[in-house]
Amino acid sequence: MLTLLKLLQDGRFHSGEALGAALGVSRSAVWKQLQHLESELHLPIHKVRGKGYRLERPVSLLESPLLNQDSPWPHRVHETLDSTNAEVMRLLSEGAIPPFAVVSERQTAGRGRRGRQWISPFAQNLYYSLAMRVDGGARQLDGLSLVVGLAVLKVLRSFGLIEVGLKWPNDLLSSGRKIAGILLELVGDPADLCHVIIGIGINVNMQNALEEIDQPWTSMQLESGLLVDRNDLAITLAKCLREYLERHDREGFGALKSEWEAAHLWQGCAVSLVAGAQHVDGIVLGVDAAGAIRLSVAGTERVFSGGELSLRLRDDS
């Protein structure tokens, strides 16, 4: 089925005879596989007598040789995974040596922050997880998720999305809608040797509204009007990640603090910080050297951090 999809990914018409010849199967076998593409991968197929078959929209499939020829670490490419972060955890438990990245055409159980589901349709977005070794304990990770956000921001802007900005702690927004998110997970002893899994989800060529998504969203293609080459995107992301991770390792988050604040869309805004049933209202002052959010609360500066916190605009209905 994936071989058939590679033949159709250009979005042009291909006759059943030509597809059968390329695959070495009968036209009826091609027809069955086309039905599977529609039913299993939710990729609509247009059928026109005398012309053949084509995808409703072109797709950009991930290609392992392309991803591994010009990247700073090896990439493992999958057709389907429960989640790329979960696959990295399995590989680490089996003795795989970082750094390495895992990408997948789709996820059946993609995860976001605070246990939320990350909707992961086939061949439309980028589901990317990077494994890194951390020596000296988890304190080396101060501000890391914000640094990763800066790397993703640079990538998106390099693709022409100049309006994209950051939202503390792990989101990127364009036109007020979510376009990317970050999920960091630790494996091992946080006081000594451990590994960090950097999970990144970017909405790339997704265009159709999905009922499962419970927040405003957009994609690179919706913002730019152009089909994005996901291999080019993944390679650019790997290079930007290496650049920012190396700088974070050398200098710490403090050296990147002002760059992050300059890209924070809610800098100076009235917000509510939500932790379960608790709400704290304040004005965003920025972040500290560890990446914690600084708020002015009733005229007093307070600092907050933690994976279960969520920031919302106070005047956002």
C-alpha positions as a Markdown table, in Angstrom:
| # | Residue | x | y | z |
|---|---|---|---|---|
| 1 | Met | 0.0 | 0.0 | 0.0 |
| 2 | Leu | 2.8 | 2.4 | 0.8 |
| 3 | Thr | 4.5 | 1.6 | -2.5 |
| 4 | Leu | 1.2 | 2.5 | -4.3 |
| 5 | Leu | 1.0 | 5.7 | -2.3 |
| 6 | Lys | 4.5 | 6.7 | -3.4 |
| 7 | Leu | 3.4 | 6.3 | -7.0 |
| 8 | Leu | 0.3 | 8.6 | -6.4 |
| 9 | Gln | 1.9 | 11.2 | -4.1 |
| 10 | Asp | 2.4 | 13.7 | -7.0 |
| 11 | Gly | -1.3 | 14.2 | -7.1 |
| 12 | Arg | -1.5 | 13.4 | -10.8 |
| 13 | Phe | -3.7 | 10.9 | -12.6 |
| 14 | His | -2.3 | 7.4 | -13.0 |
| 15 | Ser | -4.1 | 4.6 | -14.9 |
| 16 | Gly | -4.9 | 1.4 | -13.2 |
| 17 | Glu | -3.0 | -0.4 | -15.9 |
| 18 | Ala | 0.2 | 1.7 | -15.3 |
| 19 | Leu | -0.1 | 1.3 | -11.5 |
| 20 | Gly | -0.6 | -2.5 | -11.9 |
| 21 | Ala | 2.5 | -2.7 | -14.1 |
| 22 | Ala | 4.6 | -0.7 | -11.7 |
| 23 | Leu | 3.5 | -2.9 | -8.8 |
| 24 | Gly | 3.5 | -6.2 | -10.7 |
| 25 | Val | -0.2 | -6.9 | -9.7 |
| 26 | Ser | -3.5 | -7.0 | -11.5 |
| 27 | Arg | -5.8 | -4.0 | -11.9 |
| 28 | Ser | -8.3 | -5.5 | -9.4 |
| 29 | Ala | -5.5 | -5.8 | -6.9 |
| 30 | Val | -4.7 | -2.1 | -7.4 |
| 31 | Trp | -8.4 | -1.3 | -6.9 |
| 32 | Lys | -8.4 | -3.1 | -3.6 |
| 33 | Gln | -5.3 | -1.3 | -2.4 |
| 34 | Leu | -6.8 | 2.1 | -3.4 |
| 35 | Gln | -9.8 | 1.2 | -1.3 |
| 36 | His | -7.5 | 0.5 | 1.6 |
| 37 | Leu | -5.8 | 3.9 | 1.1 |
| 38 | Glu | -9.2 | 5.6 | 1.5 |
| 39 | Ser | -10.5 | 3.4 | 4.4 |
| 40 | Glu | -7.4 | 2.9 | 6.5 |
| 41 | Leu | -5.3 | 6.0 | 5.8 |
| 42 | His | -8.3 | 8.4 | 5.1 |
| 43 | Leu | -6.7 | 9.6 | 1.8 |
| 44 | Pro | -9.5 | 10.5 | -0.6 |
| 45 | Ile | -9.0 | 9.1 | -4.2 |
| 46 | His | -10.4 | 10.7 | -7.3 |
| 47 | Lys | -11.5 | 8.2 | -10.0 |
| 48 | Val | -12.1 | 9.4 | -13.6 |
| 49 | Arg | -12.9 | 7.1 | -16.4 |
| 50 | Gly | -10.2 | 7.3 | -19.1 |
| 51 | Lys | -7.7 | 9.1 | -16.8 |
| 52 | Gly | -7.3 | 6.8 | -13.9 |
| 53 | Tyr | -6.8 | 7.6 | -10.2 |
| 54 | Arg | -5.2 | 10.4 | -8.3 |
| 55 | Leu | -5.1 | 11.6 | -4.7 |
| 56 | Glu | -7.4 | 14.4 | -3.8 |
| 57 | Arg | -4.3 | 16.3 | -2.7 |
| 58 | Pro | -0.6 | 15.6 | -3.2 |
| 59 | Val | 1.3 | 14.3 | -0.2 |
| 60 | Ser | 4.9 | 14.4 | 0.9 |
| 61 | Leu | 6.1 | 11.1 | 2.2 |
| 62 | Leu | 9.1 | 10.7 | 4.5 |
| 63 | Glu | 12.1 | 9.1 | 2.8 |
| 64 | Ser | 14.7 | 7.4 | 5.1 |
| 65 | Pro | 17.6 | 7.9 | 2.6 |
| 66 | Leu | 16.9 | 11.6 | 2.3 |
| 67 | Leu | 16.6 | 12.1 | 6.0 |
| 68 | Asn | 19.8 | 10.3 | 6.8 |
| 69 | Gln | 22.1 | 11.7 | 4.1 |
| 70 | Asp | 22.4 | 15.2 | 5.5 |
| 71 | Ser | 21.3 | 15.1 | 9.1 |
| 72 | Pro | 23.4 | 15.4 | 12.4 |
| 73 | Trp | 22.0 | 12.1 | 13.8 |
| 74 | Pro | 20.4 | 9.0 | 12.4 |
| 75 | His | 16.6 | 8.9 | 11.7 |
| 76 | Arg | 14.4 | 5.9 | 12.0 |
| 77 | Val | 11.3 | 6.2 | 9.7 |
| 78 | His | 8.1 | 4.3 | 10.4 |
| 79 | Glu | 4.7 | 4.0 | 8.7 |
| 80 | Thr | 2.7 | 3.7 | 11.9 |
| 81 | Leu | 3.6 | 4.0 | 15.6 |
| 82 | Asp | 1.6 | 4.5 | 18.8 |
| 83 | Ser | 3.8 | 7.5 | 19.4 |
| 84 | Thr | 7.3 | 8.5 | 18.4 |
| 85 | Asn | 8.2 | 9.3 | 22.0 |
| 86 | Ala | 7.1 | 5.8 | 23.1 |
| 87 | Glu | 9.2 | 4.2 | 20.4 |
| 88 | Val | 12.3 | 6.1 | 21.5 |
| 89 | Met | 11.7 | 4.9 | 25.1 |
| 90 | Arg | 11.5 | 1.3 | 23.8 |
| 91 | Leu | 14.7 | 1.7 | 21.8 |
| 92 | Leu | 16.6 | 3.2 | 24.8 |
| 93 | Ser | 15.4 | 0.3 | 26.9 |
| 94 | Glu | 16.9 | -2.0 | 24.3 |
| 95 | Gly | 20.3 | -0.3 | 24.4 |
| 96 | Ala | 20.1 | 2.1 | 21.5 |
| 97 | Ile | 22.7 | 4.8 | 21.8 |
| 98 | Pro | 21.6 | 8.5 | 21.4 |
| 99 | Pro | 21.5 | 10.8 | 19.7 |
| 100 | Phe | 18.9 | 9.4 | 17.3 |
| 101 | Ala | 15.5 | 10.5 | 16.0 |
| 102 | Val | 12.3 | 8.7 | 15.3 |
| 103 | Val | 9.7 | 9.9 | 12.8 |
| 104 | Ser | 6.4 | 8.3 | 11.7 |
| 105 | Glu | 3.9 | 8.9 | 9.0 |
| 106 | Arg | 1.1 | 8.6 | 11.6 |
| 107 | Gln | 0.6 | 8.0 | 15.3 |
| 108 | Thr | -2.3 | 6.0 | 16.8 |
| 109 | Ala | -1.7 | 7.3 | 20.4 |
| 110 | Gly | 0.1 | 10.6 | 20.0 |
| 111 | Arg | 0.5 | 12.6 | 23.2 |
| 112 | Gly | 0.7 | 16.2 | 24.1 |
| 113 | Arg | 1.3 | 18.0 | 27.4 |
| 114 | Arg | -0.9 | 17.2 | 30.4 |
| 115 | Gly | -2.0 | 13.9 | 28.9 |
| 116 | Arg | -3.8 | 15.4 | 26.0 |
| 117 | Gln | -4.1 | 13.5 | 22.7 |
| 118 | Trp | -2.0 | 14.8 | 19.7 |
| 119 | Ile | -4.0 | 14.1 | 16.6 |
| 120 | Ser | -1.7 | 12.5 | 14.0 |
| 121 | Pro | -3.3 | 11.9 | 10.5 |
| 122 | Phe | -1.2 | 9.9 | 8.0 |
| 123 | Ala | 1.4 | 11.8 | 5.9 |
| 124 | Gln | 0.2 | 15.2 | 6.8 |
| 125 | Asn | 2.3 | 16.5 | 9.7 |
| 126 | Leu | 5.6 | 15.9 | 11.3 |
| 127 | Tyr | 5.8 | 13.7 | 14.4 |
| 128 | Tyr | 9.4 | 13.8 | 15.5 |
| 129 | Ser | 11.2 | 12.5 | 18.6 |
| 130 | Leu | 14.9 | 13.0 | 19.4 |
| 131 | Ala | 16.8 | 11.0 | 22.1 |
| 132 | Met | 19.6 | 12.8 | 23.9 |
| 133 | Arg | 22.0 | 11.7 | 26.6 |
| 134 | Val | 22.2 | 14.0 | 29.7 |
| 135 | Asp | 25.2 | 13.8 | 32.0 |
| 136 | Gly | 25.2 | 15.5 | 35.4 |
| 137 | Gly | 21.5 | 15.2 | 36.1 |
| 138 | Ala | 18.3 | 16.9 | 35.1 |
| 139 | Arg | 19.4 | 20.4 | 36.2 |
| 140 | Gln | 21.3 | 20.5 | 32.9 |
| 141 | Leu | 17.8 | 20.7 | 31.3 |
| 142 | Asp | 16.8 | 24.0 | 32.7 |
| 143 | Gly | 14.9 | 25.9 | 30.0 |
| 144 | Leu | 15.4 | 23.1 | 27.5 |
| 145 | Ser | 11.8 | 23.0 | 26.2 |
| 146 | Leu | 12.0 | 26.8 | 25.6 |
| 147 | Val | 15.2 | 26.3 | 23.7 |
| 148 | Val | 13.6 | 23.6 | 21.5 |
| 149 | Gly | 10.8 | 26.1 | 20.9 |
| 150 | Leu | 13.3 | 28.6 | 19.6 |
| 151 | Ala | 14.7 | 26.0 | 17.2 |
| 152 | Val | 11.3 | 25.1 | 15.9 |
| 153 | Leu | 10.5 | 28.8 | 15.6 |
| 154 | Lys | 13.6 | 29.4 | 13.4 |
| 155 | Val | 12.6 | 26.4 | 11.2 |
| 156 | Leu | 9.0 | 27.7 | 10.7 |
| 157 | Arg | 10.2 | 31.2 | 9.9 |
| 158 | Ser | 12.8 | 29.8 | 7.4 |
| 159 | Phe | 9.8 | 28.4 | 5.6 |
| 160 | Gly | 8.2 | 31.8 | 5.3 |
| 161 | Leu | 5.9 | 31.8 | 8.3 |
| 162 | Ile | 7.1 | 35.1 | 9.8 |
| 163 | Glu | 4.1 | 35.6 | 12.0 |
| 164 | Val | 4.8 | 32.5 | 14.1 |
| 165 | Gly | 5.6 | 33.1 | 17.7 |
| 166 | Leu | 6.1 | 31.3 | 21.0 |
| 167 | Lys | 3.6 | 30.7 | 23.9 |
| 168 | Trp | 5.0 | 29.6 | 27.2 |
| 169 | Pro | 5.9 | 26.9 | 27.9 |
| 170 | Asn | 5.8 | 24.6 | 24.9 |
| 171 | Asp | 3.5 | 25.9 | 22.1 |
| 172 | Leu | 4.0 | 27.8 | 18.8 |
| 173 | Leu | 1.1 | 29.8 | 17.4 |
| 174 | Ser | 0.4 | 31.5 | 14.1 |
| 175 | Ser | -2.6 | 33.8 | 13.7 |
| 176 | Gly | -3.5 | 32.9 | 17.3 |
| 177 | Arg | -3.8 | 29.2 | 16.4 |
| 178 | Lys | -1.6 | 26.3 | 17.4 |
| 179 | Ile | 0.8 | 25.2 | 14.7 |
| 180 | Ala | 3.4 | 23.2 | 16.8 |
| 181 | Gly | 3.9 | 21.7 | 20.2 |
| 182 | Ile | 6.7 | 20.2 | 22.3 |
| 183 | Leu | 6.8 | 17.4 | 24.8 |
| 184 | Leu | 9.9 | 16.5 | 26.9 |
| 185 | Glu | 10.2 | 13.3 | 28.8 |
| 186 | Leu | 13.0 | 12.0 | 31.0 |
| 187 | Val | 14.3 | 8.4 | 31.2 |
| 188 | Gly | 16.7 | 7.3 | 33.9 |
| 189 | Asp | 18.0 | 8.8 | 37.1 |
| 190 | Pro | 17.3 | 12.6 | 37.1 |
| 191 | Ala | 20.1 | 13.0 | 39.7 |
| 192 | Asp | 22.7 | 11.4 | 37.5 |
| 193 | Leu | 22.9 | 9.8 | 34.0 |
| 194 | Cys | 19.6 | 10.1 | 32.2 |
| 195 | His | 18.1 | 10.6 | 28.7 |
| 196 | Val | 15.7 | 13.2 | 27.5 |
| 197 | Ile | 13.2 | 12.6 | 24.8 |
| 198 | Ile | 12.4 | 15.7 | 22.8 |
| 199 | Gly | 9.0 | 15.2 | 21.1 |
| 200 | Ile | 8.0 | 17.7 | 18.5 |
| 201 | Gly | 4.7 | 17.9 | 16.6 |
| 202 | Ile | 4.3 | 20.3 | 13.7 |
| 203 | Asn | 1.1 | 20.7 | 11.7 |
| 204 | Val | 2.5 | 20.7 | 8.2 |
| 205 | Asn | 0.1 | 20.0 | 5.3 |
| 206 | Met | -3.1 | 19.3 | 7.3 |
| 207 | Gln | -6.0 | 21.2 | 5.9 |
| 208 | Asn | -9.3 | 19.5 | 7.0 |
| 209 | Ala | -10.9 | 20.3 | 10.3 |
| 210 | Leu | -10.8 | 17.2 | 12.5 |
| 211 | Glu | -13.5 | 16.8 | 15.2 |
| 212 | Glu | -11.0 | 15.4 | 17.7 |
| 213 | Ile | -9.0 | 18.6 | 17.8 |
| 214 | Asp | -10.4 | 20.7 | 20.7 |
| 215 | Gln | -8.5 | 23.9 | 20.2 |
| 216 | Pro | -7.9 | 26.4 | 17.4 |
| 217 | Trp | -5.2 | 25.1 | 15.1 |
| 218 | Thr | -3.5 | 25.9 | 11.8 |
| 219 | Ser | -0.8 | 24.3 | 9.6 |
| 220 | Met | 2.2 | 25.4 | 7.5 |
| 221 | Gln | 0.2 | 24.8 | 4.3 |
| 222 | Leu | -2.8 | 26.7 | 5.5 |
| 223 | Glu | -0.6 | 29.7 | 6.5 |
| 224 | Ser | 1.6 | 29.7 | 3.3 |
| 225 | Gly | -0.7 | 28.2 | 0.7 |
| 226 | Leu | 2.1 | 25.8 | -0.3 |
| 227 | Leu | 2.6 | 22.0 | 0.0 |
| 228 | Val | 5.6 | 21.6 | 2.4 |
| 229 | Asp | 8.3 | 18.9 | 1.7 |
| 230 | Arg | 8.3 | 17.1 | 5.0 |
| 231 | Asn | 11.8 | 15.6 | 4.3 |
| 232 | Asp | 13.2 | 19.1 | 3.9 |
| 233 | Leu | 11.4 | 20.2 | 7.0 |
| 234 | Ala | 12.7 | 17.3 | 9.1 |
| 235 | Ile | 16.3 | 17.9 | 8.0 |
| 236 | Thr | 16.1 | 21.6 | 8.6 |
| 237 | Leu | 14.6 | 20.9 | 12.1 |
| 238 | Ala | 17.5 | 18.5 | 12.9 |
| 239 | Lys | 20.1 | 21.1 | 12.0 |
| 240 | Cys | 18.4 | 23.9 | 13.9 |
| 241 | Leu | 18.0 | 21.6 | 16.9 |
| 242 | Arg | 21.7 | 20.8 | 16.9 |
| 243 | Glu | 22.5 | 24.5 | 16.7 |
| 244 | Tyr | 20.3 | 25.4 | 19.7 |
| 245 | Leu | 21.0 | 22.4 | 21.8 |
| 246 | Glu | 24.8 | 22.9 | 21.5 |
| 247 | Arg | 24.5 | 26.5 | 22.5 |
| 248 | His | 22.3 | 25.5 | 25.5 |
| 249 | Asp | 24.8 | 22.9 | 26.5 |
| 250 | Arg | 27.7 | 25.5 | 26.3 |
| 251 | Glu | 26.0 | 28.6 | 27.8 |
| 252 | Gly | 22.7 | 27.6 | 29.5 |
| 253 | Phe | 19.3 | 29.0 | 28.9 |
| 254 | Gly | 20.3 | 32.4 | 30.3 |
| 255 | Ala | 22.2 | 33.1 | 27.1 |
| 256 | Leu | 19.0 | 32.6 | 25.1 |
| 257 | Lys | 16.5 | 34.2 | 27.5 |
| 258 | Ser | 16.2 | 37.6 | 25.8 |
| 259 | Glu | 15.8 | 35.9 | 22.4 |
| 260 | Trp | 13.0 | 33.8 | 23.7 |
| 261 | Glu | 11.2 | 36.7 | 25.4 |
| 262 | Ala | 11.4 | 38.7 | 22.1 |
| 263 | Ala | 9.5 | 35.9 | 20.4 |
| 264 | His | 7.0 | 35.4 | 23.2 |
| 265 | Leu | 3.6 | 36.4 | 21.8 |
| 266 | Trp | 2.1 | 37.1 | 25.2 |
| 267 | Gln | 4.9 | 39.2 | 26.6 |
| 268 | Gly | 3.3 | 42.0 | 28.7 |
| 269 | Cys | -0.2 | 40.5 | 28.4 |
| 270 | Ala | -2.8 | 39.9 | 31.1 |
| 271 | Val | -3.0 | 36.1 | 31.6 |
| 272 | Ser | -4.4 | 33.4 | 33.9 |
| 273 | Leu | -2.0 | 30.7 | 35.0 |
| 274 | Val | -4.0 | 27.5 | 35.4 |
| 275 | Ala | -3.0 | 24.5 | 37.6 |
| 276 | Gly | -5.9 | 22.2 | 38.0 |
| 277 | Ala | -8.6 | 24.1 | 39.7 |
| 278 | Gln | -6.3 | 26.9 | 40.7 |
| 279 | His | -6.0 | 30.2 | 38.7 |
| 280 | Val | -3.4 | 32.9 | 39.2 |
| 281 | Asp | -4.1 | 36.2 | 37.3 |
| 282 | Gly | -1.1 | 38.4 | 36.4 |
| 283 | Ile | 0.9 | 40.2 | 33.7 |
| 284 | Val | 3.6 | 38.4 | 31.9 |
| 285 | Leu | 7.0 | 39.9 | 32.7 |
| 286 | Gly | 9.1 | 37.2 | 31.0 |
| 287 | Val | 11.0 | 34.1 | 32.0 |
| 288 | Asp | 13.9 | 33.5 | 34.4 |
| 289 | Ala | 17.2 | 31.8 | 33.7 |
| 290 | Ala | 15.6 | 28.4 | 34.3 |
| 291 | Gly | 12.7 | 29.0 | 31.9 |
| 292 | Ala | 10.1 | 29.6 | 34.6 |
| 293 | Ile | 7.4 | 32.1 | 33.8 |
| 294 | Arg | 7.6 | 35.5 | 35.6 |
| 295 | Leu | 4.3 | 37.2 | 36.4 |
| 296 | Ser | 3.3 | 40.4 | 38.1 |
| 297 | Val | 0.6 | 39.4 | 40.5 |
| 298 | Ala | -1.1 | 42.3 | 42.3 |
| 299 | Gly | 2.0 | 44.3 | 41.8 |
| 300 | Thr | 4.4 | 41.6 | 43.1 |
| 301 | Glu | 6.7 | 39.5 | 40.9 |
| 302 | Arg | 6.1 | 35.7 | 41.2 |
| 303 | Val | 7.8 | 32.9 | 39.4 |
| 304 | Phe | 6.0 | 29.7 | 38.3 |
| 305 | Ser | 7.2 | 26.4 | 36.7 |
| 306 | Gly | 6.0 | 22.9 | 36.3 |
| 307 | Gly | 4.8 | 20.5 | 33.6 |
| 308 | Glu | 1.1 | 20.8 | 34.7 |
| 309 | Leu | 0.8 | 24.5 | 34.3 |
| 310 | Ser | -1.1 | 26.2 | 31.4 |
| 311 | Leu | -1.1 | 29.8 | 30.4 |
| 312 | Arg | -4.2 | 31.5 | 29.0 |
| 313 | Leu | -5.0 | 35.0 | 27.9 |
| 314 | Arg | -7.3 | 36.6 | 30.4 |
| 315 | Asp | -9.4 | 38.3 | 27.8 |
| 316 | Asp | -9.6 | 35.2 | 25.6 |
| 317 | Ser | -13.2 | 34.1 | 25.4 |
